[in-house]
């Protein structure tokens, strides 16, 4: 028995929309926050622009090989991810009972 799938069926099977949107949303969120942080720090933006322009002076586009050599760009990306992670890195934990840790009282229900 032959089964013919439409173009839409193939898209749903091989490219689930939820996965696509989830990846797009986190990338967009990261880019928005990275640009926000750069606008808040004009000296950093200026230094990054200089590095990008000096690495690829004759071309409007930066290649992947050129980007790998841009240490300041990599540092800016890591700092933006540190300041504004696109998703929680760990599942939050909630204390089920009161805890005393190094002289501090931590009540039950505290998120750690």
N, C-alpha and C positions, 0 to 999 in steps of 0.2 A: 504494500500500500504506500503510495507516494503522498507526501504531505507538502503542499506548497505554502511557503511563508511569505507574507507581504513584507515590504520594506519596513513598515512600522513594527511588525512582529520581530524582525531581525534586530532592529534597534533596541527593542525592549529586552531581548534575550542577551545580546552582546554588550550593550551599553546602557545599563540600568540608570535611569534618570537620577535616582537618589544619590548614587555614587558620584555621578558627574557633578551634580549640584553641590554636594558636600565638598568635593575637591575645589570647585570654583569658589564657593563661599569662603573657605579658609584662606585661599590665595588672595581673594579680593580684600578680605579683612586685614590680612597682613600688609598688603600694599597700601591700604588706606592709613593704617597706623604708622607704617614706616614713613610715608610722605608727611604725615602730621608731625611726627617727631623731627623730621628734617626741616620743616617750616618753622618749628619752634626753636631750632638751633641753626641759624643761618651760617655760622662759621663752619659747622660740620658739613652743611650742604655745599658751601663754596669749595671746601677741601675735596669733597667727593666729586664734584663737577670737574675740578682740575685733574684729578686722577683719571677719570673716565675720558676726558678730552685728550689728555697726554698719551693715554694708552692706545687710542685709535684716532690719530689726528687726521687721516685722509678719508676716513669712512664714517658714515653717519651711524652705522650699526656696530655694536660690540660683539665679537665672536665669543664662543664659550671658552676657547683657549685664552683669549685676552682677559676675560672675566676671572678666570682661575688665578691669574697673576696679580689681580687687584686686591692687595691686602686690606686697604682701607674700606673698600666696598664690602668685603667679607666681614670685617669688624662691624660695620654699620648694620648689616643684615643680622648678625648674631645679637647685637645689642637691641635691635628692634624686636627680635623674637624673645629676648629676655624680658624686655619691658612690657610687651604686649603679646603674649602667646595667643595664637588663634584658637586654641582649645585647651581645656585643663589638661595638664600633663599626667596627673594622677587622680584616681577616684577619691573624693574627699571621704575622710573617716570621721565618725562621731563617737565620742567617748560614751560608754554605757554606764559608767560609774565615776564618782569623784576620784581624782588622782592627785597625789602630792608628789611633785617632781622638783628636786633641787631646791626645796623650800617654797615652791610656788604651789598654791592650791588651784587645781584646774577642775571646774565643776562638770558634772555629767551633762551631756548634750553639746559640749564644745566641739566645734569642727576643727580637726587637725590635719 
